[in-house]
Amino acid sequence: MTSPALTLVLGGTGKTLGDGVRQVLGRPARDFTEYVAEAAATGVRAPGAAS
């Protein structure tokens, strides 16, 4: 038995990206690894994070 969500994924639903980020933010989406590298370079951590 296959879950409905898996059926959608395997069927190709959502295989193309939309332009929602561009529409909302007025800029293209960034790669998550770029975001992480930029955030890590600032030295900022979550409040209460272990040292």
VMD Tcl script that draws the C-alpha trace (Angstrom):
set ca {
  {0.00 0.00 0.00}
  {1.44 3.37 -1.03}
  {0.65 6.59 0.81}
  {-1.10 9.34 -1.18}
  {1.88 11.69 -0.69}
  {4.33 9.11 -2.02}
  {2.05 8.47 -4.98}
  {2.15 12.18 -5.83}
  {5.94 12.34 -5.57}
  {6.53 9.19 -7.57}
  {4.01 10.37 -10.14}
  {6.06 13.49 -10.83}
  {3.82 16.01 -9.10}
  {5.91 18.97 -7.98}
  {8.94 18.08 -10.06}
  {9.27 21.63 -11.33}
  {9.98 24.62 -9.12}
  {7.68 27.59 -9.04}
  {8.66 31.22 -8.68}
  {6.93 31.82 -5.35}
  {10.07 33.12 -3.62}
  {10.66 35.63 -6.39}
  {7.04 36.75 -6.26}
  {7.03 37.20 -2.49}
  {10.56 38.48 -1.84}
  {11.35 40.09 -5.17}
  {14.54 38.03 -5.54}
  {15.39 34.52 -6.64}
  {15.57 31.72 -4.08}
  {18.99 30.96 -2.58}
  {20.57 27.59 -2.18}
  {20.26 26.42 1.45}
  {24.00 25.68 1.66}
  {24.71 29.32 0.74}
  {22.40 30.48 3.53}
  {24.03 28.17 6.09}
  {27.54 29.23 5.12}
  {26.59 32.91 5.35}
  {24.85 32.47 8.70}
  {27.75 30.44 10.14}
  {30.25 33.09 9.05}
  {28.48 35.69 11.22}
  {29.10 33.65 14.36}
  {25.46 34.03 15.40}
  {23.94 31.12 17.28}
  {20.53 30.34 18.69}
  {19.90 31.72 22.20}
  {20.85 29.16 24.79}
  {22.96 27.11 22.36}
  {25.80 25.12 23.90}
  {29.24 26.67 23.66}
}
mol new
graphics top color blue
foreach p $ca { graphics top sphere $p radius 0.5 }
foreach p [lrange $ca 0 end-1] q [lrange $ca 1 end] { graphics top cylinder $p $q radius 0.2 }
display resetview
